[in-house]
Amino acid sequence: MKAGKIQLNNEGYPLTPTLSRRARENFAPIFSGLHVSPKTLKETHFTKQELLGDFDIKRAADKFEVLCTTGKKKYKFRHFGITFDEFNSIIGKIFKKAAILGTAVGGTIALLPDAILSQLPYSQIGLPFYCVLVGLISSSLYASVSSYKQSYKKIPELKIQVGQNIDIKDNDIDNATLKGHTSDIEITMRKVGVDGNVKSRPCDGIISAANSNIIIKEEKDFKEVLSYFDTDNLFDAKNYLKLLQKLKEKCPNDKHIFEHKIDNIGNTMLTQFFDVPLTDKNSKTYDEILDILSKEKNLDFNQKGYMGISILEKIMLAENEKALDFASKYTMFNYTPELNDIYVNIQNKDFKEKVKKLNFKYQDLENALRAKSGKALDKILPYIEESELLDRTAIQSQTEWIMDELVNDRDFEVFMCKNYPQLIYDTPTGKKWREGKKNEN
């Protein structure tokens, strides 16, 4: 398919300037489960980037809370090179000791008898020279030893704990406490060797094992509560609220209550809620449930339940305006062509207008761009062209963000400008390309 033959139809929604960089960053994942103070990082010679570079730590911090503090044990860590401040400090000490030792030696020599002084060559000129020379030699030896000591330090280990939840008071991370189920095995990491290699103790994979143990304990607690309820009767708002309240009581530190499966067909507490019909009779109970949900962090409204039906599909099919208002505050929805099929059949005009204003992330578009696949783009472009739901500005912003942050390939950028200009027409990249073509002509 040739890009020039595709004309995007905005159905009365004209292209506007692209989203700000802050808005485009909404496409990026947010990550905040790692807790380590600058003081601890400095003492243990780690950086946050290094810690997140460890797959097990990143996965643990993505699901639970990871608390890193300075351990008690210290290990020798060899590193070559000293900082500018350390260099200045050593040079200063050299001159200081040269002055002190030179003065001391000079004073001592001056006290020698004249008979001895007369035997020293160039006594009148040599005396200051001898003093300074002795001072420089002795202080240089001191500096060499000092430099060696500074490049061969003992640094403390990094203590790592994983837990369901965390309590941080007054932003004091080093004295924070983990709550609920925690890793019950001592986990530490340290830098060793000339190149600062990282070693974990007691062995690699221990953090992954800690994650698995906490997951098992969480699901056990969750299923125990679930065993006292009829999960086939959760379409009733009152029954759903009773189960939700009991789960919050018995599993207060479980942040994944709305992710655990409640049946064998793939439903969770979150997907099940959007199967509860909103009526005049149950509106008060419905609001109580929404109040509990509003206090939860990181709810995934892109979850899919039975038959792979997403939460947004449930909301749109029911034309549930209250549910839509609630969910739209917290998420950028994953777009699928099925959503457009539902959208075109919505009868309530006000509800339809609200759906049109939702923020979408088109995962298939991201996959095609990251794969740098023209064939994959050709397959999804008709769905973009024919969609009445997708906002073209958002599509272009998503395309630009992916090109800038995830692909970063100049040749592919040129390929996109030539073959798929409609995906980046109003972005800085597209404008720059058009200006370049004008200058060439």
C-alpha positions as CSV (number, residue, x, y, z in Angstrom):
1,M,0.0,0.0,0.0
2,K,1.3,3.4,-0.9
3,A,1.2,6.0,1.8
4,G,0.2,8.8,-0.6
5,K,-3.1,7.0,-1.3
6,I,-4.2,7.1,2.3
7,Q,-6.2,10.1,3.4
8,L,-6.9,10.2,7.1
9,N,-10.4,11.2,7.9
10,N,-10.8,13.2,11.1
11,E,-14.6,13.4,11.0
12,G,-14.7,17.0,12.1
13,Y,-11.7,16.7,14.4
14,P,-8.9,18.7,12.6
15,L,-5.2,18.2,13.2
16,T,-3.8,20.4,16.0
17,P,-0.3,21.0,17.1
18,T,1.3,17.9,18.6
19,L,1.1,17.1,22.2
20,S,3.8,18.5,24.6
21,R,6.7,16.4,25.5
22,R,5.2,15.9,29.0
23,A,2.0,14.6,27.4
24,R,4.0,12.3,25.1
25,E,5.9,10.9,28.1
26,N,2.5,9.4,29.2
27,F,3.4,6.7,26.7
28,A,6.4,5.7,28.8
29,P,6.0,3.4,31.8
30,I,6.2,4.9,35.3
31,F,8.6,3.1,37.7
32,S,8.7,3.9,41.5
33,G,9.1,0.6,43.5
34,L,12.8,1.0,44.2
35,H,13.6,2.9,47.4
36,V,17.3,3.9,48.1
37,S,18.7,7.1,49.6
38,P,21.5,9.2,48.0
39,K,23.5,8.5,51.1
40,T,23.2,4.8,50.7
41,L,24.2,5.0,47.0
42,K,27.3,7.0,47.8
43,E,28.4,4.7,50.6
44,T,27.9,1.5,48.6
45,H,29.2,2.9,45.2
46,F,26.0,1.9,43.4
47,T,23.7,4.0,41.2
48,K,20.0,3.7,40.6
49,Q,20.6,2.9,37.0
50,E,22.9,-0.1,38.0
51,L,20.3,-1.4,40.4
52,L,17.5,-1.2,37.8
53,G,19.8,-2.8,35.3
54,D,19.5,-6.0,37.4
55,F,16.6,-7.9,35.9
56,D,15.5,-9.4,39.2
57,I,15.6,-6.1,41.1
58,K,13.7,-4.3,38.4
59,R,11.0,-7.0,38.3
60,A,10.7,-7.0,42.1
61,A,10.4,-3.2,42.2
62,D,7.8,-3.3,39.5
63,K,5.6,-5.6,41.5
64,F,6.5,-5.0,45.1
65,E,8.5,-2.6,47.2
66,V,12.3,-2.9,47.2
67,L,14.2,-1.2,50.1
68,C,17.9,-0.8,49.8
69,T,20.0,0.3,52.8
70,T,23.7,0.3,53.8
71,G,24.7,-3.1,55.3
72,K,27.0,-3.7,58.2
73,K,29.7,-5.8,56.5
74,K,32.4,-4.0,54.5
75,Y,34.5,-5.3,51.6
76,K,37.6,-4.1,49.9
77,F,36.9,-2.4,46.7
78,R,39.8,-1.5,44.3
79,H,39.2,1.4,42.0
80,F,41.8,3.3,40.0
81,G,41.7,7.0,39.6
82,I,40.8,9.7,42.1
83,T,38.4,12.6,41.9
84,F,39.4,16.2,41.2
85,D,38.7,17.1,44.9
86,E,40.8,14.2,46.1
87,F,43.6,15.3,43.8
88,N,43.5,18.9,45.1
89,S,43.5,17.6,48.6
90,I,46.6,15.5,48.1
91,I,48.5,18.4,46.3
92,G,47.6,20.7,49.2
93,K,48.9,18.2,51.7
94,I,52.2,17.9,49.7
95,F,52.9,21.6,49.9
96,K,51.7,21.8,53.5
97,K,54.0,19.0,54.6
98,A,56.8,20.3,52.5
99,A,56.6,23.6,54.3
100,I,56.3,22.0,57.7
101,L,59.1,19.5,57.2
102,G,61.3,22.0,55.3
103,T,61.0,24.5,58.2
104,A,61.6,21.7,60.8
105,V,64.7,20.4,58.9
106,G,66.0,23.9,58.2
107,G,65.6,24.8,61.9
108,T,67.3,21.6,63.0
109,I,70.3,22.2,60.6
110,A,70.6,25.8,61.7
111,L,71.1,24.6,65.3
112,L,74.1,22.5,64.2
113,P,77.6,23.7,65.3
114,D,79.5,26.0,63.0
115,A,82.2,23.4,62.5
116,I,79.6,21.1,60.9
117,L,77.9,23.8,59.0
118,S,81.2,24.9,57.5
119,Q,81.6,21.4,56.0
120,L,78.2,21.6,54.1
121,P,78.7,22.8,50.5
122,Y,77.2,26.1,49.6
123,S,76.0,26.4,53.1
124,Q,74.5,29.9,52.7
125,I,72.5,28.9,49.5
126,G,72.1,25.2,50.0
127,L,70.5,25.2,53.4
128,P,67.0,26.4,52.1
129,F,67.3,24.1,49.2
130,Y,68.1,21.1,51.4
131,C,65.1,21.9,53.6
132,V,62.6,22.2,50.7
133,L,64.1,19.1,49.0
134,V,63.7,16.9,52.1
135,G,60.2,18.2,52.7
136,L,59.1,17.5,49.1
137,I,60.6,14.0,49.1
138,S,59.0,13.1,52.4
139,S,55.6,14.6,51.6
140,S,55.6,13.0,48.1
141,L,56.1,9.6,49.8
142,Y,53.2,10.5,52.0
143,A,51.1,11.5,48.9
144,S,51.9,8.2,47.2
145,V,50.8,6.2,50.2
146,S,47.7,8.4,50.6
147,S,46.7,7.9,46.9
148,Y,47.1,4.2,47.2
149,K,44.9,4.1,50.3
150,Q,42.2,6.2,48.6
151,S,42.1,3.9,45.6
152,Y,41.8,0.8,47.8
153,K,38.8,1.3,50.1
154,K,36.5,-0.7,52.2
155,I,33.0,-0.1,51.3
156,P,29.8,-1.5,52.9
157,E,27.5,-4.0,51.3
158,L,24.1,-3.0,50.0
159,K,21.3,-4.7,52.0
160,I,18.2,-5.5,49.9
161,Q,14.7,-6.2,51.2
162,V,11.5,-7.0,49.3
163,G,8.1,-6.5,50.7
164,Q,4.4,-6.1,49.9
165,N,4.2,-2.5,51.2
166,I,6.4,0.2,52.7
167,D,6.1,2.8,55.4
168,I,8.3,5.9,54.9
169,K,8.1,8.6,57.5
170,D,9.4,12.2,56.9
171,N,11.0,11.0,53.6
172,D,13.6,9.0,55.6
173,I,14.2,6.1,53.4
174,D,17.1,4.6,55.4
175,N,14.7,4.1,58.4
176,A,11.7,3.0,56.4
177,T,10.0,-0.3,57.3
178,L,8.4,-2.9,55.0
179,K,4.9,-4.2,55.8
180,G,3.1,-7.4,55.1
181,H,4.9,-10.4,53.6
182,T,8.6,-9.7,53.2
183,S,11.7,-11.6,51.9
184,D,12.8,-13.7,54.8
185,I,16.3,-14.4,53.4
186,E,19.2,-12.0,53.9
187,I,20.0,-10.5,50.5
188,T,23.1,-8.3,49.9
189,M,25.1,-7.0,47.0
190,R,28.5,-5.6,46.9
191,K,31.1,-4.3,44.4
192,V,34.4,-6.1,44.3
193,G,37.5,-6.3,42.2
194,V,39.4,-3.9,40.0
195,D,36.5,-3.3,37.6
196,G,33.8,-2.9,40.3
197,N,32.1,-6.2,39.5
198,V,28.8,-6.8,41.3
199,K,28.3,-9.9,43.5
200,S,25.2,-10.9,45.3
201,R,24.9,-13.0,48.4
202,P,24.0,-15.7,49.1
203,C,23.7,-16.4,45.3
204,D,22.2,-15.2,42.0
205,G,18.5,-15.7,41.7
206,I,17.8,-15.1,45.4
207,I,15.8,-12.0,44.7
208,S,13.7,-13.8,42.1
209,A,13.0,-16.6,44.7
210,A,11.9,-13.9,47.2
211,N,9.5,-12.5,44.7
212,S,8.0,-15.9,44.1
213,N,7.6,-16.6,47.8
214,I,5.7,-13.4,48.4
215,I,3.5,-14.0,45.3
216,I,2.6,-17.5,46.7
217,K,1.8,-16.1,50.1
218,E,-0.4,-13.3,48.6
219,E,-2.4,-15.7,46.5
220,K,-2.9,-18.0,49.4
221,D,-4.3,-15.2,51.6
222,F,-6.5,-14.0,48.7
223,K,-7.9,-17.5,48.0
224,E,-8.6,-18.1,51.6
225,V,-10.9,-15.0,51.7
226,L,-12.4,-16.0,48.4
227,S,-13.4,-19.4,49.7
228,Y,-16.1,-18.0,51.9
229,F,-17.9,-16.3,48.9
230,D,-19.8,-17.3,45.8
231,T,-17.8,-15.8,43.0
232,D,-20.7,-16.6,40.6
233,N,-22.9,-14.1,42.4
234,L,-20.7,-11.0,42.1
235,F,-22.9,-9.3,39.6
236,D,-24.9,-8.0,42.5
237,A,-23.4,-4.8,43.8
238,K,-24.0,-5.7,47.5
239,N,-22.3,-9.1,47.2
240,Y,-19.4,-7.5,45.4
241,L,-19.0,-4.9,48.1
242,K,-19.0,-7.4,50.9
243,L,-16.2,-9.4,49.3
244,L,-14.2,-6.3,48.5
245,Q,-14.4,-5.1,52.1
246,K,-13.4,-8.5,53.5
247,L,-10.4,-8.6,51.1
248,K,-9.3,-5.1,52.2
249,E,-9.6,-6.2,55.8
250,K,-7.7,-9.5,55.5
251,C,-5.2,-8.5,52.9
252,P,-4.4,-4.9,53.8
253,N,-0.9,-4.9,52.3
254,D,-1.7,-6.7,49.1
255,K,-1.5,-4.2,46.2
256,H,-2.6,-6.9,43.7
257,I,-6.1,-7.6,45.0
258,F,-7.4,-6.4,41.7
259,E,-5.0,-8.6,39.6
260,H,-5.5,-12.0,41.2
261,K,-7.8,-14.3,39.3
262,I,-11.2,-15.0,41.0
263,D,-12.3,-17.8,38.8
264,N,-11.1,-20.2,36.1
265,I,-12.2,-18.1,33.2
266,G,-9.8,-15.2,33.8
267,N,-11.8,-12.6,35.7
268,T,-10.3,-10.4,38.4
269,M,-11.9,-8.2,41.0
270,L,-11.5,-5.3,38.7
271,T,-12.9,-6.8,35.5
272,Q,-15.7,-8.3,37.5
273,F,-16.8,-4.9,38.9
274,F,-17.4,-3.6,35.4
275,D,-19.9,-6.4,34.9
276,V,-22.0,-5.1,37.7
277,P,-24.9,-3.1,36.2
278,L,-25.5,0.4,37.5
279,T,-29.2,0.9,38.4
280,D,-31.1,3.5,40.4
281,K,-31.6,0.9,43.1
282,N,-27.8,0.0,43.6
283,S,-26.3,3.5,42.9
284,K,-25.4,4.1,46.5
285,T,-23.6,0.7,46.8
286,Y,-22.0,1.4,43.5
287,D,-20.6,4.7,44.7
288,E,-19.2,2.9,47.9
289,I,-17.3,0.6,45.6
290,L,-16.0,3.4,43.5
291,D,-14.8,5.2,46.7
292,I,-12.7,2.1,47.6
293,L,-11.3,1.8,44.1
294,S,-10.4,5.5,44.1
295,K,-8.0,4.9,47.0
296,E,-6.1,2.2,45.1
297,K,-2.9,3.0,43.3
298,N,-1.9,1.7,39.8
299,L,-5.1,0.0,38.9
300,D,-4.8,-1.5,35.4
301,F,-7.9,-0.5,33.5
302,N,-6.6,-2.3,30.5
303,Q,-7.2,-5.7,32.0
304,K,-9.3,-8.2,30.0
305,G,-11.7,-10.6,31.5
306,Y,-13.7,-13.5,30.2
307,M,-13.5,-14.0,26.4
308,G,-10.8,-11.4,26.2
309,I,-13.2,-8.5,26.6
310,S,-11.5,-5.4,28.0
311,I,-12.8,-3.1,30.7
312,L,-13.3,-0.3,28.3
313,E,-15.3,-2.5,26.0
314,K,-17.6,-3.4,29.0
315,I,-18.0,0.3,29.8
316,M,-18.8,1.2,26.2
317,L,-21.2,-1.6,25.7
318,A,-23.1,-0.7,28.8
319,E,-22.8,3.1,28.0
320,N,-22.0,3.5,31.7
321,E,-21.1,7.1,32.0
322,K,-20.2,7.0,35.8
323,A,-17.7,4.1,35.2
324,L,-16.2,5.9,32.2
325,D,-15.7,9.1,34.2
326,F,-14.0,7.1,36.9
327,A,-11.7,5.0,34.8
328,S,-10.7,7.8,32.4
329,K,-9.0,9.7,35.3
330,Y,-6.4,7.0,35.8
331,T,-5.3,5.5,32.6
332,M,-4.4,5.7,28.9
333,F,-6.4,3.0,27.3
334,N,-5.0,0.4,24.8
335,Y,-6.7,0.9,21.5
336,T,-8.0,-2.0,19.4
337,P,-10.2,-1.9,16.3
338,E,-13.0,-3.6,18.3
339,L,-13.4,-0.4,20.3
340,N,-14.2,1.5,17.1
341,D,-16.8,-1.0,16.2
342,I,-18.5,-0.4,19.5
343,Y,-18.0,3.3,19.3
344,V,-19.9,3.8,16.0
345,N,-23.0,2.1,17.5
346,I,-23.2,4.1,20.7
347,Q,-26.6,5.8,20.9
348,N,-26.0,8.3,23.7
349,K,-24.4,11.4,22.1
350,D,-23.0,12.8,25.3
351,F,-21.4,9.5,26.2
352,K,-20.1,9.1,22.7
353,E,-18.4,12.5,22.9
354,K,-16.7,11.5,26.2
355,V,-15.4,8.3,24.6
356,K,-14.0,10.3,21.7
357,K,-11.9,12.4,24.1
358,L,-10.2,9.4,25.8
359,N,-6.4,9.0,25.5
360,F,-5.4,5.9,23.6
361,K,-2.1,4.0,23.1
362,Y,-2.1,1.9,19.9
363,Q,0.1,-1.1,20.9
364,D,0.1,-2.6,17.4
365,L,1.5,0.7,16.0
366,E,4.3,0.7,18.6
367,N,5.1,-2.9,17.7
368,A,5.3,-2.1,14.0
369,L,7.5,0.9,14.5
370,R,9.9,-0.8,16.9
371,A,10.2,-3.7,14.4
372,K,10.8,-1.0,11.7
373,S,8.4,-3.0,9.5
374,G,6.7,-1.4,6.6
375,K,4.5,-4.5,6.0
376,A,3.2,-4.3,9.6
377,L,2.4,-0.6,9.1
378,D,0.6,-1.4,5.9
379,K,-1.7,-3.8,7.7
380,I,-2.7,-1.4,10.5
381,L,-3.0,1.8,8.5
382,P,-6.5,0.9,7.1
383,Y,-7.7,0.5,10.7
384,I,-6.2,4.0,11.6
385,E,-7.7,5.5,8.4
386,E,-11.2,4.1,8.9
387,S,-11.4,4.7,12.7
388,E,-13.8,7.3,13.9
389,L,-12.5,7.0,17.4
390,L,-8.8,7.6,17.1
391,D,-7.5,11.1,17.4
392,R,-4.9,11.8,14.8
393,T,-2.9,14.2,16.9
394,A,-2.4,11.5,19.6
395,I,-1.4,9.0,16.9
396,Q,1.2,11.4,15.6
397,S,2.5,12.1,19.1
398,Q,2.7,8.4,19.8
399,T,4.6,7.8,16.6
400,E,7.1,10.6,17.3
401,W,7.7,9.5,20.9
402,I,8.4,5.9,19.7
403,M,10.7,7.2,17.0
404,D,12.6,9.4,19.4
405,E,12.8,7.3,22.5
406,L,12.6,3.6,21.3
407,V,13.8,3.5,17.7
408,N,16.2,6.3,17.4
409,D,17.2,5.4,13.8
410,R,17.8,8.3,11.3
411,D,17.5,6.0,8.3
412,F,14.1,4.7,9.5
413,E,13.0,8.3,10.2
414,V,13.7,9.2,6.6
415,F,11.8,6.0,5.5
416,M,8.8,7.1,7.5
417,C,8.9,10.7,6.1
418,K,8.9,9.3,2.6
419,N,6.4,6.5,2.9
420,Y,4.2,7.3,5.9
421,P,4.1,11.1,6.2
422,Q,0.5,11.0,7.5
423,L,1.8,9.4,10.8
424,I,4.2,12.3,11.5
425,Y,3.0,15.1,9.3
426,D,2.5,17.7,12.1
427,T,5.3,16.5,14.4
428,P,8.7,18.4,14.5
429,T,10.2,15.5,12.6
430,G,7.7,15.9,9.8
431,K,8.0,19.7,9.7
432,K,11.7,19.5,9.6
433,W,11.5,17.0,6.7
434,R,9.2,19.2,4.7
435,E,11.4,22.3,5.2
436,G,14.4,20.2,4.0
437,K,12.6,19.2,0.9
438,K,11.7,22.8,0.2
439,N,15.3,23.9,0.5
440,E,16.4,21.2,-1.9
441,N,13.9,22.5,-4.5
